[in-house]
């Protein structure tokens, strides 16, 4: 119904298409609204997003001032900017896009009316020439560009809007980033409803951008890529080639800036993944679009090389990308720390979307193998099972320091998840001529058309499966009349003995079993090639294809250059990566576990655990005490692993993906010290778990993100303090402190300007007596000995340097 409505209403627009410009993707995905998911894994997830996440995101956009920004921008006398970031406009756009996709699969008049009311507010905020960017409109109407202090809530002193329109577009303003999300929302809304109310707003803005940017005009690259994708969507909807040309301009104009936004080289000359992960994936998804839709080959080498650099050197076993928090992006080859892993949820979404486009362009199943890995693990972990709590980063190790939250000040991830899950069905099937590709597995139904002479034959496909808990898959094929065509079934890389393409991760003892295909109960000699089993025959109504993918539990080892995973393995079954979460074990200290390399692993489906989970059970040991570098005292323990995506749905906990099998890398239980037995307190707004300062986790250096720390970001130049309150009076005479300083990775914490030690004497704080200088050395312990005092509490006072913050890895007391 929606598709027919779109075809009728869009006819006049599509008539404008340049018919000399008819390139397209060789492989076409079956649209999501033509795929009905009916499984127990994804279908409930999609319904939760429809019924919980979308209403939750509407509510949070209202509560956090994002809607109010548009109302202020429409006012003749606005009073204030109402949210934290100038790109907050996009949270409404992404929400509208997600709602539009939900409407394409299920009518909801109330949801449609709610979006229409938002569009009225958005339209009213647009300036007469098409400019739409609420922050600038509000500030200029206030005639007070300094109304906002320019202080990022995370602590960076940033003036996002310095100068006139577009002045900081290639840096911080996000004006074109906002526009791109507007265009995508408008196209989705038009496709869902046939209404032009938001599309007209988008086209008016796009006309302004086209008048402003281009060869001989303003030649700037977007600081945050996204408009390129939006322009491609406008081109596909309207047929106006100038939108595709403008998208290509924004790609080609790059090469004069820095790697953070992939502006350091011309795109066609880039060969490795650098900078911000979301920006990169958005950029290269658009580059793939332009490659397919123009027929150019100029970017193909870059597309392949950058993707291979990520998958061969910079991706996590969960499929997460972007290792470092300081740049929300790539840290370099084999630099894949687990505790501090960033793996932003948005980067997983962007990477999956790019992978789908690369598959459609090339037909290579390796892109689907990685897409599936990211989808089931890093991306799926980004949203709680309840649909109203989220992760921004997705680490692979936790020390009870991570919790899901209902929203973020920078809230890009929640609305991004609404649009992704609402269109999830579009990843399962694809078509090329008379070939139907079955790419992902789930109980589902779709229809497609094949050619029979000059006529078309409709074919109904019904997939029955309990994937990923079970590898048995049945496909019912029902053409309206008997017809010859090919079913191409993807054989996942993990079923062919390949943990990931390009060898960054490998199975320890790969189990490769032949996959037998049967049609109507009889073995069918499928042709196996390029990751597909091709079954070509004259299909008739009632035909049934059956096959079973091997779902053995596999141990995965990382490349030797990934030092964070040395002498450890991860567990994987089918597409799912597993982890240990503390509350599933007899002892929750999973970071102190040692697992035998060949311990037998049993599987068990637990219907009452976290909505139904298949768990893994095996034997391990708690490392109670290390007696040498290669030996330890061990306590046998039974362990249970759950799928990684399901962790942190029961509160803060210890969690571990990479399991040590060698004593040399295992961590023993920390022995009690005066610091661990004391109560730790601090000056207000200290970030991080207080216990980090006394957990005996010695850092490799001051910037070591794998060692726990506390910090006062974004406090700058202030006086701060940490305090130990002892269980009873103690005689102390020495402290030593290891400062947290992340200058080496571009962070904002530095060693303090100065510090001192004080003790509590009859309710009064007094400085200790020492003839030593208080050390402020980086990458080293700073030790101070003083005259012994008997006290119930000890305090260190820090004076932070101007314009930077400070932090502490560890504070020991003797």
C-alpha positions in Angstrom: 0.0 0.0 0.0 2.7 2.5 1.0 4.9 1.5 -2.0 2.0 2.1 -4.4 1.1 5.4 -2.8 4.8 6.5 -3.1 4.9 5.5 -6.8 1.8 7.5 -7.6 2.7 10.6 -5.6 6.4 10.6 -6.6 5.7 10.0 -10.3 6.0 13.7 -11.3 9.2 14.0 -9.4 10.8 10.9 -10.8 9.9 12.1 -14.3 12.6 14.7 -13.9 15.3 11.9 -13.8 18.3 12.2 -16.0 17.8 9.0 -18.0 21.4 9.2 -19.3 22.4 8.6 -15.7 21.0 5.1 -14.9 23.8 3.4 -13.0 22.7 1.5 -9.9 23.8 -1.1 -7.4 24.4 -4.5 -9.2 22.6 -6.2 -6.3 19.4 -4.7 -4.9 18.4 -5.3 -1.3 14.8 -6.5 -0.9 13.3 -3.4 0.9 12.7 -3.8 4.6 9.0 -3.1 4.3 8.7 -6.1 2.0 10.3 -8.4 4.7 8.3 -9.6 7.7 10.4 -10.8 10.5 8.7 -13.6 12.5 11.5 -15.0 14.6 12.1 -15.0 18.3 15.3 -13.1 18.2 14.9 -10.0 16.0 11.1 -9.6 15.7 10.6 -8.9 19.4 13.5 -6.5 19.3 11.9 -4.5 16.4 8.6 -4.5 18.3 10.3 -3.2 21.4 11.8 -0.4 19.4 8.4 0.4 17.9 6.5 0.3 21.2 9.1 1.5 23.7 12.2 3.1 22.1 10.4 5.4 19.7 8.0 6.8 22.4 10.9 7.0 24.8 12.9 9.0 22.3 10.0 11.4 21.6 9.7 12.0 25.3 13.4 12.6 25.9 13.6 15.0 22.9 10.8 17.0 24.6 12.4 16.9 28.1 15.9 17.9 27.0 14.9 21.0 25.0 15.6 19.6 21.5 12.0 20.3 20.4 12.1 23.6 22.3 15.1 24.7 20.2 12.9 24.6 17.1 10.1 26.5 18.8 12.7 29.1 20.0 14.1 29.5 16.5 10.5 30.1 15.2 9.9 32.8 17.7 10.5 36.4 16.9 12.0 36.9 20.4 13.7 33.7 21.5 15.1 33.6 25.0 17.7 30.9 25.0 19.3 27.9 23.4 17.7 24.9 25.2 20.1 22.0 24.7 23.8 21.2 24.9 25.0 20.9 21.3 24.2 22.6 17.9 23.8 19.1 16.3 20.9 18.3 18.7 18.5 19.1 15.8 19.5 15.8 14.3 18.0 13.8 17.1 14.5 14.9 15.9 15.4 14.1 12.3 16.6 10.6 13.2 13.6 10.0 15.3 11.3 11.0 12.4 13.2 8.7 10.1 12.8 5.8 12.5 9.1 6.6 13.0 8.7 6.7 9.2 10.2 3.3 8.8 8.0 1.9 11.6 5.0 3.3 9.7 6.1 1.5 6.5 5.7 -1.8 8.2 2.6 -1.1 10.4 0.1 1.7 10.2 -0.2 3.9 13.3 -2.3 7.0 12.9 -1.4 8.3 16.3 2.4 8.1 15.5 1.8 9.7 12.1 0.0 12.6 13.7 2.7 13.0 16.3 5.4 13.3 13.6 3.2 15.7 11.6 3.0 18.0 14.6 6.8 17.9 14.9 7.2 18.8 11.2 5.0 21.9 11.7 7.5 23.0 14.4 10.5 22.2 12.2 9.0 24.1 9.2 8.3 27.2 11.3 12.0 27.3 12.4 13.3 27.4 8.8 14.5 30.8 7.7 13.1 32.3 4.5 16.1 31.4 2.3 16.0 27.7 3.5 18.6 27.9 6.2 17.7 25.6 9.1 20.0 25.4 12.1 18.3 26.3 15.4 21.3 27.4 17.4 22.4 30.1 14.9 18.8 31.3 14.3 18.2 31.7 18.0 21.5 33.5 18.7 21.2 35.8 15.8 17.6 36.7 16.6 18.7 37.4 20.1 21.4 39.6 18.6 23.8 38.1 21.0 26.1 35.5 19.5 27.8 35.1 22.9 24.5 34.0 24.6 26.1 30.5 24.8 29.4 30.4 26.7 30.9 28.0 24.2 31.8 25.5 26.9 31.1 21.9 25.9 29.5 20.0 28.8 32.3 17.5 28.5 34.8 20.3 29.3 36.2 21.5 26.1 36.3 25.2 25.5 34.7 25.3 22.1 33.0 28.1 20.2 30.9 26.0 17.8 29.4 28.9 15.9 32.2 31.4 15.6 31.8 33.7 12.6 29.0 33.8 10.0 27.1 30.9 8.4 29.4 28.0 7.3 32.5 29.6 8.7 33.3 26.6 10.9 31.5 24.0 8.7 34.7 22.0 8.1 35.4 22.1 11.8 32.7 22.2 14.4 29.5 23.8 13.4 27.7 20.7 12.0 25.5 22.8 9.8 25.7 20.3 6.9 25.6 17.3 9.2 22.2 18.6 10.4 21.1 19.1 6.9 22.0 15.5 5.9 19.9 14.0 8.6 17.0 16.3 7.6 17.2 15.1 4.1 17.2 11.4 5.1 14.2 12.0 7.4 12.3 13.8 4.7 12.8 11.1 2.2 11.8 8.4 4.7 8.7 10.4 5.6 7.7 10.9 2.0 8.2 7.2 1.3 6.1 6.2 4.3 3.2 8.7 3.9 3.4 10.4 0.5 3.5 13.7 2.3 5.7 16.5 1.1 5.6 18.6 4.2 9.1 17.7 5.4 10.4 17.0 1.9 9.7 20.6 0.8 11.6 21.8 3.9 14.5 19.6 2.9 14.6 20.7 -0.7 14.4 24.3 0.2 17.5 23.8 2.4 19.2 21.7 -0.2 18.7 24.5 -2.8 20.5 26.9 -0.4 23.3 24.5 0.1 23.6 24.0 -3.7 23.7 27.8 -4.2 26.4 28.1 -1.6 28.8 25.2 -2.1 30.4 23.8 -5.2 33.3 24.4 -7.6 33.9 28.2 -7.8 31.6 28.8 -4.8 32.4 27.9 -1.2 34.8 24.9 -1.4 34.6 23.4 2.0 34.3 19.8 3.2 31.8 18.9 6.0 33.5 18.6 9.4 31.1 15.7 10.2 30.1 13.8 7.1 26.4 13.0 6.6 25.0 15.4 4.1 26.6 13.2 1.3 24.2 10.4 2.3 21.3 12.7 2.5 22.0 14.2 -0.9 22.1 10.7 -2.4 18.7 9.9 -0.9 17.3 13.2 -2.4 18.7 12.1 -5.8 17.2 8.7 -5.6 13.8 10.2 -4.7 13.6 13.1 -7.0 15.9 12.0 -9.9 17.6 15.4 -9.9 21.2 14.8 -10.7 22.5 17.9 -9.1 22.0 16.3 -5.7 24.3 13.4 -6.7 26.8 15.9 -8.2 26.8 17.9 -4.9 27.3 14.7 -2.9 30.3 13.9 -5.1 31.6 17.5 -4.7 31.6 17.2 -0.9 33.6 13.9 -1.3 36.1 15.3 -3.7 36.8 18.6 -2.0 38.4 16.8 0.9 42.2 16.7 1.3 43.2 20.0 3.0 42.5 19.2 6.6 43.3 16.6 9.3 42.7 12.9 9.7 40.1 13.3 12.4 37.4 14.0 9.8 39.2 12.2 7.0 40.2 15.4 5.4 44.0 14.8 5.3 44.0 13.3 1.8 41.8 13.1 -1.2 39.3 10.3 -0.6 40.5 8.4 -3.6 44.1 8.4 -2.2 43.2 7.2 1.4 44.3 3.7 2.2 43.9 3.3 6.0 41.3 4.1 8.6 42.0 7.2 10.7 40.1 9.6 12.8 36.5 9.6 14.0 34.9 6.3 13.3 31.3 7.5 12.7 32.5 10.2 10.4 34.6 7.7 8.4 31.8 5.1 8.0 29.3 7.8 7.0 31.8 9.2 4.4 32.6 5.8 2.9 29.0 4.7 2.8 28.3 7.8 0.7 31.4 7.1 -1.4 30.1 3.6 -2.1 26.7 5.1 -3.1 28.4 7.6 -5.5 30.5 4.8 -6.9 27.4 2.7 -7.7 25.2 5.5 -8.9 27.8 7.2 -11.2 29.6 4.1 -12.4 33.0 5.6 -11.5 35.9 3.4 -10.5 38.0 6.2 -9.0 37.2 5.4 -5.4 37.3 1.6 -5.5 40.9 1.2 -4.4 40.2 3.5 -1.4 37.0 1.7 -0.5 38.6 -1.7 -0.5 41.8 -0.6 1.3 40.2 1.3 4.1 37.6 -1.5 4.8 40.5 -4.0 4.8 42.5 -1.9 7.1 39.7 -1.9 9.6 38.8 -5.6 9.3 42.4 -6.7 9.1 43.9 -4.5 11.8 41.4 -2.4 13.8 38.1 -4.2 14.4 37.1 -5.9 17.7 35.9 -9.5 17.8 32.5 -8.1 18.6 32.5 -6.2 15.3 32.9 -2.9 17.1 35.0 -0.2 15.5 36.8 2.8 16.9 39.0 1.8 19.8 39.8 5.1 21.4 37.6 7.6 23.3 39.9 10.6 22.8 39.0 10.8 19.2 35.9 8.5 19.2 37.8 6.6 16.6 40.7 4.6 15.3 43.8 4.1 17.4 46.0 2.4 14.8 46.9 -1.1 13.7 46.4 -3.8 16.4 45.7 -1.2 19.1 42.6 -2.8 20.6 42.3 -2.4 24.3 39.3 -4.0 26.0 38.6 -2.2 29.2 38.8 1.2 27.4 37.4 0.1 24.1 35.1 2.8 22.7 33.2 1.1 20.0 30.5 3.8 19.8 27.0 2.4 19.1 26.7 4.9 16.2 29.9 3.6 14.6 28.5 0.1 14.6 25.3 1.3 12.9 27.3 3.2 10.3 29.7 0.4 9.7 26.9 -2.1 9.2 25.2 0.2 6.7 28.5 0.7 4.8 29.1 -3.0 4.8 25.7 -3.6 3.2 26.5 -1.1 0.4 29.9 -2.7 -0.2 28.2 -6.0 -0.6 25.6 -4.7 -3.0 28.4 -3.0 -5.0 30.8 -6.1 -5.2 28.7 -9.2 -4.4 31.5 -10.3 -2.0 30.1 -12.1 1.1 33.0 -11.1 3.3 31.2 -7.8 3.8 28.1 -9.7 5.0 30.3 -11.8 7.3 31.5 -8.7 9.1 28.1 -7.0 8.9 26.6 -10.0 10.7 29.4 -10.0 13.4 28.8 -6.3 14.2 25.0 -6.6 14.0 24.6 -9.5 16.5 27.2 -8.2 18.9 28.5 -4.6 19.1 25.5 -3.0 17.6 22.9 -5.2 19.4 24.6 -4.4 22.7 23.9 -0.7 22.2 20.3 -1.0 23.3 18.9 -2.7 26.4 16.5 -5.6 26.2 13.9 -3.3 27.6 14.4 -0.8 24.8 14.8 2.3 27.0 18.4 2.1 28.2 21.5 2.6 26.0 25.2 2.3 25.7 27.3 5.0 24.0 30.6 3.1 24.2 30.6 -0.7 24.1 33.7 -2.0 26.0 34.8 -5.6 26.1 35.7 -5.5 29.8 34.0 -4.0 32.8 35.0 -3.5 36.4 31.5 -2.6 37.6 32.2 0.8 36.1 29.6 0.6 33.2 25.9 1.1 33.3 23.3 1.6 30.6 21.6 5.0 30.7 18.2 6.3 29.5 19.8 9.2 27.5 23.0 11.2 26.9 23.8 14.9 26.7 25.2 14.0 23.2 22.3 11.7 22.3 23.2 10.6 18.8 22.9 6.9 19.6 19.3 6.4 20.8 17.5 8.0 17.8 20.0 6.3 15.5 18.9 3.0 16.9 15.2 3.8 16.2 15.9 4.2 12.5 18.2 1.2 12.3 16.0 -1.4 14.0 12.9 -0.1 12.3 14.5 -0.9 8.9 16.3 -4.1 10.0 14.4 -6.3 7.5 16.3 -4.8 4.6 19.5 -6.7 5.4 18.1 -10.3 5.0 17.4 -10.7 1.3 18.7 -9.3 -2.0 18.1 -9.8 -5.7 20.0 -9.6 -8.9 18.1 -10.4 -12.1 16.7 -14.0 -11.5 18.8 -14.7 -8.4 17.5 -14.3 -4.9 20.1 -14.0 -2.2 19.4 -15.3 1.3 22.0 -13.3 3.3 20.9 -13.4 6.9 18.9 -16.0 8.7 15.7 -15.6 10.7 12.1 -16.8 10.5 10.7 -14.4 8.0 8.7 -13.9 4.9 9.2 -11.9 1.7 8.2 -11.8 -2.0 10.1 -11.0 -5.1 9.6 -11.2 -8.8 11.5 -13.3 -11.3 11.4 -13.1 -15.1 9.8 -15.8 -17.2 10.1 -14.7 -20.8 8.5 -11.3 -21.0 6.3 -11.8 -17.9 7.0 -11.6 -14.2 6.4 -14.4 -11.7 5.8 -13.5 -8.1 7.6 -15.8 -5.6 6.8 -16.1 -1.9 9.7 -17.0 0.4 9.1 -18.2 3.9 12.1 -18.9 6.1 11.7 -21.0 9.3 14.5 -20.9 11.8 15.5 -20.6 15.4 18.7 -18.9 14.4 21.1 -18.0 16.1 20.3 -20.6 18.8 20.0 -23.3 16.2 21.5 -23.7 12.7 18.6 -25.7 11.1 16.9 -23.6 8.4 13.9 -24.4 6.3 12.9 -22.3 3.3 9.5 -22.7 1.7 9.4 -21.5 -1.9 6.0 -20.7 -3.5 6.1 -19.2 -7.0 2.7 -18.3 -8.5 3.7 -20.6 -11.4 6.6 -22.9 -11.8 9.7 -21.0 -12.9 13.5 -21.4 -13.1 15.6 -19.2 -11.0 18.5 -19.4 -8.5 18.4 -19.3 -4.7 21.8 -18.2 -3.4 22.3 -19.1 0.2 25.1 -17.4 2.0 27.5 -19.8 3.8 28.8 -17.6 6.7 32.6 -17.3 7.0 32.4 -18.8 10.5 30.7 -21.9 9.0 33.7 -22.2 6.6 36.3 -22.1 9.4 37.0 -18.3 9.2 36.5 -16.3 12.4 36.8 -13.0 10.5 38.1 -12.1 7.0 41.8 -11.2 6.7 43.0 -13.1 9.7 42.9 -10.6 12.6 41.0 -13.3 14.5 41.2 -17.1 13.9 39.5 -20.1 15.4 41.9 -22.1 17.6 40.7 -25.5 16.3 38.4 -24.7 13.4 35.5 -27.1 13.0 34.4 -27.3 9.4 31.5 -29.5 8.6 29.9 -30.0 5.2 26.5 -28.4 4.7 24.0 -30.6 3.1 21.2 -29.0 1.1 18.0 -30.9 0.6 15.0 -29.9 -1.7 11.8 -31.7 -0.8 13.8 -34.2 1.4 16.3 -35.1 -1.3 20.0 -34.0 -1.4 20.5 -31.2 -3.9 23.9 -30.7 -5.5 24.4 -27.0 -4.8 27.2 -25.2 -6.4 29.5 -23.7 -3.7 31.4 -20.6 -4.8 32.3 -17.1 -3.5 30.6 -17.7 -0.1 27.3 -18.8 -1.6 25.6 -22.1 -2.3 23.7 -21.7 -5.5 20.6 -23.8 -6.0 19.2 -23.3 -9.5 16.2 -25.3 -10.6 12.6 -25.0 -11.8 11.0 -24.1 -8.5 7.3 -24.9 -8.0 4.7 -24.1 -5.4 5.3 -26.1 -2.2 9.0 -26.7 -2.7 11.0 -26.8 0.6 14.7 -26.2 0.9 16.4 -27.4 4.1 20.0 -27.1 5.4 21.8 -26.8 8.7 24.6 -24.5 9.6 27.2 -25.8 12.2 26.7 -23.9 15.5 29.7 -25.5 17.4 31.2 -23.3 20.1 34.5 -22.1 18.8 37.5 -20.6 20.6 38.9 -17.5 18.9 42.5 -16.3 19.1 43.6 -12.8 18.2 46.5 -11.9 15.9 49.8 -12.0 17.9 50.2 -8.3 17.5 47.0 -7.6 19.4 48.8 -7.5 22.8 45.6 -6.9 24.8 44.4 -10.4 23.8 47.7 -12.2 24.2 47.3 -15.8 25.6 43.5 -15.3 25.8 40.7 -16.6 23.8 37.1 -15.5 23.1 34.1 -17.8 22.7 31.9 -17.7 19.7 28.9 -19.8 18.5 27.5 -19.0 15.1 27.4 -15.2 14.9 27.4 -14.6 18.6 30.3 -13.7 20.8 30.1 -14.6 24.5 31.2 -13.0 27.7 31.4 -13.8 31.4 29.2 -11.5 33.6 29.8 -11.5 37.3 26.4 -12.4 38.6 26.2 -15.6 36.6 29.2 -17.0 38.5 29.6 -18.5 42.0 32.2 -15.7 42.4 31.7 -12.4 40.5 35.4 -11.6 40.1 35.5 -12.7 36.5 38.6 -10.6 35.8 40.5 -13.0 38.1 39.4 -16.1 36.2 41.7 -18.6 34.4 40.2 -20.9 31.8 41.9 -24.1 30.6 42.6 -24.0 26.9 40.8 -27.2 26.1 38.0 -27.2 28.8 34.9 -28.9 27.4 32.0 -26.4 26.8 28.3 -27.3 27.2 25.4 -25.3 25.8 22.1 -24.8 27.4 19.1 -22.7 26.4 17.7 -20.8 29.3 14.2 -19.5 28.4 13.9 -17.4 31.7 17.3 -15.7 31.5 17.3 -12.3 29.9 14.4 -13.0 27.6 15.7 -16.4 26.6 19.5 -17.0 26.1 21.7 -19.9 25.1 24.4 -20.0 27.6 27.8 -21.8 27.7 29.0 -23.7 30.7 32.6 -24.8 31.4 35.1 -25.2 34.2 37.6 -22.6 35.2 39.7 -21.4 38.1 39.7 -18.3 40.4 43.3 -17.0 40.7 43.5 -16.5 44.4 47.3 -15.7 44.5 50.1 -15.6 42.0 53.2 -17.2 43.5 55.4 -16.3 40.5 55.0 -15.0 36.9 54.1 -18.5 35.7 52.3 -20.1 38.7 49.4 -19.4 41.0 47.2 -20.7 43.7 43.9 -21.7 42.0 40.4 -22.3 43.2 38.2 -24.5 40.8 35.0 -22.8 39.7 32.1 -23.5 37.3 31.5 -20.7 34.8 28.7 -19.6 32.7 28.9 -17.3 29.6 26.1 -15.3 28.1 25.9 -13.6 24.7 27.8 -10.3 24.8 24.9 -8.3 23.5 22.8 -9.2 26.6 25.3 -8.1 29.3 24.6 -5.1 31.6 20.8 -5.6 31.6 20.9 -6.4 35.3 22.9 -3.4 36.5 26.6 -2.7 36.9 28.8 -5.8 36.9 32.2 -7.3 36.1 32.4 -8.5 32.6 35.0 -10.1 30.4 35.1 -11.2 26.7 38.7 -12.3 26.4 39.4 -15.2 28.8 43.0 -15.8 29.9 44.3 -19.4 29.6 47.8 -18.7 30.7 48.8 -17.8 34.3 51.3 -15.2 33.1 48.4 -12.9 31.9 45.9 -13.9 34.6 45.2 -11.4 37.3 45.2 -12.6 40.9 42.7 -11.4 43.5 44.0 -8.2 45.1 45.1 -8.6 48.7 43.7 -6.2 51.3 45.6 -3.1 52.1 45.0 -0.1 54.3 43.7 1.8 51.3 41.2 -1.0 50.2 39.9 -1.3 53.8 39.3 2.4 54.0 36.4 4.5 52.9 37.3 6.8 50.0 35.6 10.1 49.4 36.3 13.0 47.1 35.5 16.6 46.1 32.2 17.0 44.2 31.7 15.7 40.7 34.6 13.2 40.6 34.2 10.9 37.7 34.9 7.2 37.8 34.4 4.6 40.5 36.0 5.8 43.7 37.4 2.3 44.3 39.6 2.8 41.2 42.1 4.8 43.3 42.7 1.9 45.6 42.2 -1.2 43.4 45.9 -2.0 43.0 45.7 -1.7 39.3 49.1 -0.3 38.4 49.1 1.5 35.1 51.7 1.1 32.4 51.9 4.9 32.0 49.8 7.9 33.0 47.6 7.7 29.9 46.9 3.9 30.3 43.2 3.6 29.6 43.3 -0.1 30.6 44.1 0.8 34.2 41.3 2.3 36.3 41.4 5.9 37.3 39.3 8.8 38.7 39.3 12.3 37.3 37.6 15.7 37.8 36.9 16.5 34.1 35.6 19.0 33.2 36.8 21.0 36.3 39.8 23.2 35.2 42.2 25.1 37.4 40.3 24.2 40.6 41.3 22.8 44.0 40.2 19.2 44.5 40.7 16.5 47.1 40.7 12.7 47.7 40.3 11.3 51.2 40.8 7.9 52.9 38.9 7.4 56.2 40.5 4.5 58.0 38.5 1.8 59.9 40.4 2.9 63.0 43.4 5.0 64.0 46.5 4.2 62.0 50.1 5.3 62.0 51.1 6.3 58.5 54.3 7.8 57.1 54.3 7.5 53.4 52.0 7.9 50.4 52.6 7.5 46.7 50.4 8.6 43.9 50.3 7.7 40.2 48.7 10.6 38.2 46.3 10.2 35.3 47.5 12.3 32.4 46.1 11.7 28.9 47.9 14.3 26.9 49.5 11.6 24.9 46.2 10.5 23.5 44.7 14.0 23.0 42.7 14.1 26.3 42.3 17.0 28.7 43.8 15.7 32.0 47.3 16.7 33.1 49.4 16.2 36.2 48.3 18.8 38.8 50.0 22.1 39.3 50.7 21.1 42.9 49.5 18.9 45.7 50.0 18.1 49.4 49.1 15.6 52.1 47.0 16.4 55.2 45.9 14.3 58.2 43.0 14.6 60.5 43.9 15.7 64.1 41.1 16.1 66.6 38.7 17.2 63.8 41.2 19.6 62.2 43.0 19.0 58.9 46.8 19.6 59.2 49.6 19.2 56.6 52.1 16.5 57.2 55.6 17.4 58.0 58.0 16.5 55.2 61.3 17.8 53.8 60.5 16.3 50.4 59.2 18.0 47.3 55.8 16.8 46.2 56.4 15.2 42.9 54.4 15.9 39.8 56.1 13.4 37.4 54.2 11.8 34.6 54.4 8.0 33.9 55.9 7.3 37.4 55.0 7.0 41.1 55.2 10.2 43.0 56.3 9.3 46.5 56.3 11.4 49.7 57.7 10.3 53.1 56.7 12.3 56.1 57.0 12.3 59.9 54.7 9.5 61.1 51.3 10.5 62.3 48.5 8.6 64.0 45.2 9.5 62.4 41.8 8.2 61.3 41.9 10.0 58.0 44.3 11.1 55.3 43.7 13.6 52.5 45.5 14.7 49.3 44.7 18.2 48.0 45.4 19.0 44.4 45.6 22.3 42.6 44.6 21.7 39.0 46.4 23.6 36.2 44.6 26.3 34.3 42.4 25.1 31.3 43.0 21.4 32.0 41.8 18.9 34.5 43.5 16.1 36.5 43.0 12.6 37.7 44.5 9.8 39.8 45.2 6.2 38.7 46.3 4.9 42.2 46.9 6.3 45.7 48.8 4.0 48.1 49.2 4.6 51.8 51.8 3.1 54.2 
